[in-house]
Amino acid sequence: MEIKLGGEKLINEGISNLKSIEEKILENNQKLPPFKMIVTASGDARIKDIVYIVPINMLKA
């Protein structure tokens, strides 16, 4: 999971970072997490490149 408070450029950087981490996990023969997510300050929930993009106000009990 990553937290990005900026716009689309930072979200794309977060996606890249998560993919890099995923590659390292696979190289070490470890189990992948069940999902990848970027928490944003605002916006709509969506899925981009198999990564959940979720505004923080949607994360509530």
Phi, psi and omega in degrees: 000142175231154175243124180230121182264354182266204185267204187299324180300315179291326176297316178297322175297319178298318177299316179298317179298317181295322177295322178297317178296319179300318178299318179295321178298314180296321178299329181265013178054039177258164181284133178287149174295158184292340178200166174241138183217144172241126177265128181246168180286326183202183179107189181261149174288141180197174175238129179224125180053043179061031176234129176285129175250115189228125175290145187301329182291348177273352180266085178220158184286000000 
